[in-house]
Amino acid sequence: MSVYGVAHWYVAWRLLKPFALRGPSLWLAWGLFGLLFLSFPLIHFLFSHKNGTAISAVSFISSVWSGMLIYFLLVTVAAEFLRMIFWRVALDDRTVTFVITGIVAAITIYGLIEARCVGVTELRVRMPNLPRELEGMRIAQISDVHMGRIVRGARLEQIVTKVNDLQPDLVLITGDLVDAEALHMEEMVHPLRRLKGQYGVYAVTGNHEFYAGIGQAEAFLQQAGVTLLRNRWVTINNGLQLIGHDDPVAFRMTGERPPPINEIMRGIDRSKPVILMLHTPATTLDQLQSLGINLQLSGHTHKGQLWPFNYLVKLIFKTPYGLFTNANATIYVSRGTSTWGPPMRVAAPPEITLITLTP
């Protein structure tokens, strides 16, 4: 909170300084920034499990502002740096402030639009041990939908319709289907029940399922007709073996550490193709190859969601986003299908992944 507070103070000071406000105008301006500062902790901590039109509206404004704050900081620092380099160019502070505000407004509008434009990423993944009857099998992956206060039923309807239009054989949800608050779940059941795959719809836990309460998340998924794989595996169409492994945050939230993947795989026929669903991309291609896993599907990273956080994601994860492959194993880390926090995406467009299996 201290960093968050300092960021607000700096942005407010930098934006208000050129106008030399005095008296009530100054207090009103600082009061507005104070409300913006308080809105995020109030909504996400004090009213985290409360519904209502007013709370939803404040939550949306607060979430958008949190994204704008990031870009106000970045653009302001960049502007000050450029002014030091081009110190001979005379620009008054008011002009610079208007330019900064215009750039941030443009980025915000772009980010709000990009977040709603869910694309389809098509991949062909080779599996050397793929049975003939599974050749050409189409798997739709969605991830990180974060249904709750911001992402509601209408948005989910759009995602479900787009997935169904692809006519997949199998639908896999790689975690964080619900947001931490797990609000408005009653709006989500019907759209999810429309999600169709010839061989079913399967999900794995993400960190937010545990933040929301794993029991509540499990009950919701069951009601929605989604099969949740928690540290177990199933066989699809008598050939494809699908594993679901709990997110590592399970230990911190419940005190129960998920079993090692090799223990979950007991009884698996390693001569047949194996797919692992693991929300956080915490494995490597070498590990998958040693376990006999052909394909891992993950999410979690959102590709940073807002540029330039994609570079931070690259520093944290060995497989941060996109496709990684070697001779016998493949990892695909989804950019996510929706948003978390700011309802914006910048240089990290949301996606539904359509994977075609080939021998």
C-alpha positions as CSV (number, residue, x, y, z in Angstrom):
1,M,0.0,0.0,0.0
2,S,2.9,2.4,0.7
3,V,4.2,2.1,-2.9
4,Y,0.6,2.4,-4.2
5,G,0.2,5.6,-2.1
6,V,3.5,7.1,-3.2
7,A,2.5,6.4,-6.8
8,H,-0.8,8.3,-6.3
9,W,1.0,11.2,-4.6
10,Y,3.6,11.5,-7.4
11,V,1.0,11.4,-10.2
12,A,-1.3,13.9,-8.4
13,W,1.5,16.3,-7.7
14,R,2.9,16.1,-11.2
15,L,-0.5,16.6,-12.8
16,L,-1.7,19.4,-10.5
17,K,1.6,21.3,-10.1
18,P,1.4,23.3,-13.4
19,F,-2.1,24.7,-12.6
20,A,-1.1,26.4,-9.3
21,L,-4.5,25.6,-7.7
22,R,-5.4,27.3,-4.5
23,G,-8.0,27.1,-1.8
24,P,-11.1,24.9,-2.5
25,S,-10.0,24.0,-6.0
26,L,-6.8,22.5,-4.6
27,W,-8.6,20.6,-1.8
28,L,-11.1,19.3,-4.3
29,A,-8.4,18.0,-6.7
30,W,-6.4,16.3,-4.0
31,G,-9.7,14.9,-2.6
32,L,-10.4,13.3,-5.9
33,F,-7.0,11.6,-6.0
34,G,-7.6,10.5,-2.4
35,L,-10.9,8.9,-3.4
36,L,-9.2,7.1,-6.3
37,F,-6.5,5.9,-3.9
38,L,-9.0,4.6,-1.4
39,S,-11.4,3.0,-3.9
40,F,-9.2,0.0,-4.7
41,P,-8.6,-1.1,-1.1
42,L,-12.1,-0.4,-0.1
43,I,-13.7,-2.4,-2.9
44,H,-11.2,-5.3,-2.8
45,F,-10.8,-5.7,0.9
46,L,-13.7,-4.1,2.9
47,F,-16.4,-4.8,0.3
48,S,-14.7,-7.8,-1.4
49,H,-17.7,-10.1,-1.1
50,K,-20.5,-7.5,-1.5
51,N,-22.7,-7.1,-4.5
52,G,-24.7,-4.1,-5.7
53,T,-24.8,-1.7,-8.6
54,A,-23.0,1.1,-6.8
55,I,-20.2,-1.2,-5.6
56,S,-19.8,-2.7,-9.1
57,A,-19.6,0.8,-10.7
58,V,-17.0,1.9,-8.2
59,S,-15.1,-1.3,-8.7
60,F,-15.0,-0.8,-12.5
61,I,-13.8,2.8,-12.1
62,S,-11.2,1.8,-9.5
63,S,-9.9,-1.0,-11.8
64,V,-9.6,1.2,-14.8
65,W,-7.9,3.8,-12.7
66,S,-5.3,1.3,-11.5
67,G,-4.4,0.6,-15.1
68,M,-4.3,4.3,-15.9
69,L,-2.1,5.0,-12.9
70,I,0.6,2.6,-14.3
71,Y,0.7,4.5,-17.5
72,F,0.6,7.9,-15.9
73,L,3.7,6.9,-14.0
74,L,5.5,5.5,-17.1
75,V,4.6,8.3,-19.4
76,T,5.4,11.0,-16.8
77,V,8.8,9.5,-16.1
78,A,9.5,9.2,-19.8
79,A,8.4,12.8,-20.3
80,E,10.7,14.1,-17.6
81,F,13.6,12.0,-19.1
82,L,13.0,13.5,-22.5
83,R,12.9,17.0,-21.2
84,M,16.3,16.5,-19.6
85,I,17.7,15.3,-22.9
86,F,16.0,18.0,-25.0
87,W,16.3,20.8,-22.4
88,R,16.7,23.4,-25.1
89,V,13.2,22.8,-26.3
90,A,10.9,25.2,-24.4
91,L,7.7,23.5,-23.4
92,D,5.7,24.8,-20.5
93,D,4.5,22.4,-17.8
94,R,0.8,22.8,-18.7
95,T,1.5,21.6,-22.3
96,V,3.5,18.7,-21.1
97,T,0.7,17.7,-18.6
98,F,-2.0,17.9,-21.4
99,V,0.2,15.7,-23.7
100,I,0.8,13.2,-20.9
101,T,-3.0,13.0,-20.1
102,G,-3.8,12.6,-23.8
103,I,-1.4,9.8,-24.2
104,V,-2.7,8.0,-21.1
105,A,-6.3,8.5,-22.2
106,A,-5.5,7.0,-25.7
107,I,-3.7,4.0,-24.1
108,T,-6.6,3.4,-21.8
109,I,-9.2,3.5,-24.6
110,Y,-7.0,1.1,-26.6
111,G,-6.5,-1.2,-23.7
112,L,-10.3,-1.4,-22.9
113,I,-11.0,-2.2,-26.6
114,E,-8.2,-4.8,-26.9
115,A,-9.4,-6.6,-23.8
116,R,-12.8,-7.2,-25.4
117,C,-11.3,-8.5,-28.7
118,V,-10.8,-12.2,-28.0
119,G,-8.9,-13.8,-30.9
120,V,-8.4,-17.5,-31.8
121,T,-4.8,-18.8,-31.8
122,E,-4.6,-22.0,-33.9
123,L,-1.8,-24.5,-33.3
124,R,-0.9,-27.9,-34.6
125,V,0.8,-30.0,-31.9
126,R,2.6,-33.2,-32.9
127,M,2.2,-36.3,-30.7
128,P,4.3,-39.2,-31.9
129,N,2.2,-41.8,-30.1
130,L,-1.2,-40.5,-31.2
131,P,-3.7,-43.2,-32.1
132,R,-5.2,-43.0,-35.6
133,E,-8.7,-42.4,-34.2
134,L,-7.4,-39.2,-32.5
135,E,-5.7,-37.7,-35.5
136,G,-7.0,-34.2,-36.1
137,M,-8.6,-34.0,-32.7
138,R,-9.4,-30.3,-31.9
139,I,-9.0,-29.0,-28.4
140,A,-10.2,-25.5,-27.3
141,Q,-8.3,-24.0,-24.4
142,I,-9.6,-21.0,-22.4
143,S,-7.8,-19.6,-19.4
144,D,-7.9,-16.8,-16.8
145,V,-11.5,-15.7,-17.4
146,H,-11.7,-14.3,-13.9
147,M,-15.5,-14.3,-13.6
148,G,-16.7,-12.1,-10.8
149,R,-17.3,-8.4,-10.2
150,I,-16.0,-7.1,-13.6
151,V,-16.4,-10.1,-15.9
152,R,-20.1,-11.0,-15.8
153,G,-22.6,-13.2,-17.6
154,A,-22.8,-11.2,-20.9
155,R,-19.1,-11.3,-21.3
156,L,-19.0,-15.1,-20.6
157,E,-21.8,-15.6,-23.1
158,Q,-19.6,-14.1,-25.8
159,I,-16.6,-16.3,-24.9
160,V,-18.8,-19.4,-24.9
161,T,-20.3,-18.6,-28.2
162,K,-16.9,-18.1,-29.8
163,V,-15.6,-21.4,-28.4
164,N,-18.7,-23.3,-29.6
165,D,-18.4,-21.8,-33.1
166,L,-15.0,-23.6,-33.3
167,Q,-16.8,-27.0,-32.8
168,P,-14.0,-28.4,-30.6
169,D,-13.8,-32.1,-29.7
170,L,-12.7,-31.2,-26.2
171,V,-12.7,-28.0,-24.1
172,L,-10.1,-27.4,-21.5
173,I,-10.1,-24.6,-18.9
174,T,-6.7,-24.1,-17.4
175,G,-7.5,-22.3,-14.2
176,D,-8.7,-19.0,-12.8
177,L,-12.2,-19.4,-14.3
178,V,-13.5,-17.5,-11.2
179,D,-12.0,-14.4,-9.6
180,A,-11.0,-14.2,-6.0
181,E,-14.3,-12.6,-4.9
182,A,-16.4,-15.3,-6.7
183,L,-19.3,-12.9,-7.2
184,H,-22.3,-13.1,-9.5
185,M,-21.8,-16.9,-9.9
186,E,-25.6,-17.3,-10.5
187,E,-25.1,-15.4,-13.8
188,M,-22.3,-17.8,-15.0
189,V,-24.0,-21.2,-14.7
190,H,-26.2,-21.0,-17.8
191,P,-23.5,-19.8,-20.1
192,L,-21.0,-22.4,-18.9
193,R,-23.6,-25.2,-19.4
194,R,-23.7,-24.1,-23.0
195,L,-20.0,-24.8,-23.5
196,K,-19.8,-27.9,-25.7
197,G,-17.1,-30.3,-26.5
198,Q,-17.8,-33.8,-28.0
199,Y,-15.8,-35.4,-25.2
200,G,-16.6,-32.9,-22.5
201,V,-15.5,-29.8,-20.7
202,Y,-12.7,-30.2,-18.1
203,A,-11.0,-27.6,-15.8
204,V,-8.1,-27.4,-13.4
205,T,-7.7,-25.1,-10.4
206,G,-5.8,-21.8,-10.6
207,N,-4.7,-19.7,-7.7
208,H,-8.0,-17.7,-7.8
209,E,-10.1,-20.8,-7.2
210,F,-8.3,-21.2,-3.9
211,Y,-8.6,-17.4,-3.1
212,A,-12.3,-17.7,-3.7
213,G,-12.6,-20.8,-1.6
214,I,-12.0,-24.1,-3.2
215,G,-15.2,-25.7,-1.9
216,Q,-17.3,-22.8,-3.4
217,A,-15.4,-23.1,-6.7
218,E,-15.9,-26.9,-6.9
219,A,-19.6,-26.6,-6.2
220,F,-20.0,-23.9,-8.8
221,L,-18.2,-25.9,-11.5
222,Q,-20.2,-29.0,-10.7
223,Q,-23.4,-27.0,-11.1
224,A,-22.1,-25.6,-14.4
225,G,-21.4,-29.1,-15.8
226,V,-17.6,-28.7,-15.8
227,T,-15.5,-31.6,-14.7
228,L,-12.8,-30.4,-12.3
229,L,-9.6,-32.5,-12.3
230,R,-7.9,-32.1,-9.0
231,N,-4.7,-34.2,-8.9
232,R,-6.1,-37.0,-11.0
233,W,-6.3,-38.2,-14.6
234,V,-9.0,-39.5,-16.9
235,T,-9.0,-41.2,-20.3
236,I,-10.7,-39.4,-23.2
237,N,-12.1,-41.5,-26.1
238,N,-10.1,-44.6,-25.0
239,G,-6.8,-43.1,-25.9
240,L,-6.0,-39.6,-24.7
241,Q,-5.0,-39.3,-21.1
242,L,-5.7,-36.0,-19.4
243,I,-4.1,-35.0,-16.1
244,G,-5.2,-32.1,-13.8
245,H,-2.8,-30.8,-11.2
246,D,-3.7,-28.3,-8.5
247,D,-2.1,-24.9,-8.6
248,P,0.9,-24.6,-6.2
249,V,-0.9,-21.9,-4.2
250,A,-3.1,-24.8,-2.7
251,F,-0.5,-25.4,-0.1
252,R,-0.5,-21.7,1.1
253,M,-4.3,-21.5,1.1
254,T,-5.2,-25.0,2.5
255,G,-2.1,-26.4,4.0
256,E,-2.3,-29.4,1.7
257,R,0.5,-29.7,-0.8
258,P,-0.5,-31.1,-4.2
259,P,1.2,-34.5,-4.8
260,P,4.1,-34.7,-7.3
261,I,3.0,-35.2,-10.9
262,N,4.7,-38.6,-11.1
263,E,2.5,-39.9,-8.3
264,I,-0.7,-38.7,-10.0
265,M,0.4,-40.5,-13.1
266,R,0.3,-44.0,-11.5
267,G,-1.6,-46.3,-13.8
268,I,-1.2,-44.2,-16.9
269,D,-0.4,-46.0,-20.1
270,R,2.8,-44.2,-21.3
271,S,2.4,-45.6,-24.8
272,K,-0.6,-43.4,-25.3
273,P,-0.7,-39.5,-25.5
274,V,-0.7,-37.6,-22.2
275,I,-1.8,-34.0,-21.7
276,L,-1.2,-32.1,-18.4
277,M,-3.3,-29.2,-17.3
278,L,-1.3,-27.0,-14.9
279,H,-2.4,-23.4,-14.3
280,T,1.0,-21.9,-13.3
281,P,3.7,-22.9,-15.9
282,A,6.1,-24.3,-13.3
283,T,7.6,-27.1,-15.2
284,T,10.2,-27.4,-18.0
285,L,10.3,-29.3,-21.3
286,D,12.9,-31.7,-19.9
287,Q,10.7,-32.5,-16.9
288,L,7.8,-33.3,-19.2
289,Q,9.9,-35.5,-21.4
290,S,11.2,-37.4,-18.4
291,L,7.6,-37.9,-17.2
292,G,6.3,-39.0,-20.6
293,I,4.0,-36.0,-20.9
294,N,3.4,-34.9,-24.5
295,L,1.6,-31.6,-24.0
296,Q,1.2,-29.2,-21.1
297,L,-1.4,-26.4,-21.2
298,S,-1.1,-23.5,-18.8
299,G,-2.1,-19.9,-18.2
300,H,-1.6,-17.6,-15.3
301,T,0.9,-15.1,-16.7
302,H,-1.6,-13.1,-19.0
303,K,1.6,-12.2,-21.0
304,G,1.8,-9.5,-18.4
305,Q,-1.6,-8.1,-19.6
306,L,-0.3,-4.5,-19.6
307,W,2.9,-3.6,-21.5
308,P,5.7,-3.6,-20.3
309,F,4.9,-6.2,-17.7
310,N,5.5,-8.9,-20.4
311,Y,9.2,-8.3,-19.8
312,L,8.8,-8.9,-16.0
313,V,6.9,-12.2,-16.8
314,K,9.9,-13.3,-18.9
315,L,12.2,-12.8,-15.9
316,I,10.0,-14.8,-13.6
317,F,9.0,-17.8,-15.7
318,K,11.0,-20.0,-18.0
319,T,8.0,-20.5,-20.2
320,P,6.3,-17.1,-19.8
321,Y,3.8,-17.3,-22.7
322,G,3.3,-18.9,-26.0
323,L,4.6,-22.1,-27.5
324,F,7.7,-24.1,-26.3
325,T,8.6,-27.4,-27.8
326,N,11.3,-30.0,-28.3
327,A,11.3,-33.4,-29.9
328,N,8.8,-35.1,-27.6
329,A,7.2,-32.5,-25.4
330,T,5.3,-29.2,-25.9
331,I,4.2,-26.5,-23.5
332,Y,1.6,-23.8,-24.4
333,V,1.0,-20.9,-22.0
334,S,-2.1,-19.0,-22.8
335,R,-2.2,-15.2,-22.7
336,G,-5.6,-15.6,-21.1
337,T,-9.1,-15.1,-22.3
338,S,-10.1,-12.1,-20.2
339,T,-8.5,-9.8,-17.6
340,W,-7.6,-9.5,-13.9
341,G,-7.5,-6.2,-12.1
342,P,-7.6,-3.4,-14.8
343,P,-10.2,-4.5,-17.5
344,M,-7.5,-3.6,-20.0
345,R,-4.9,-5.3,-22.2
346,V,-2.0,-3.6,-23.9
347,A,0.1,-5.6,-26.3
348,A,-1.2,-8.8,-24.8
349,P,-4.5,-9.6,-26.6
350,P,-6.8,-12.2,-25.1
351,E,-7.1,-15.5,-26.8
352,I,-8.9,-18.8,-27.2
353,T,-6.4,-21.5,-28.3
354,L,-7.5,-24.1,-30.8
355,I,-5.1,-27.0,-30.8
356,T,-5.2,-29.7,-33.5
357,L,-3.4,-33.0,-32.6
358,T,-1.2,-34.6,-35.3
359,P,0.9,-37.8,-35.2
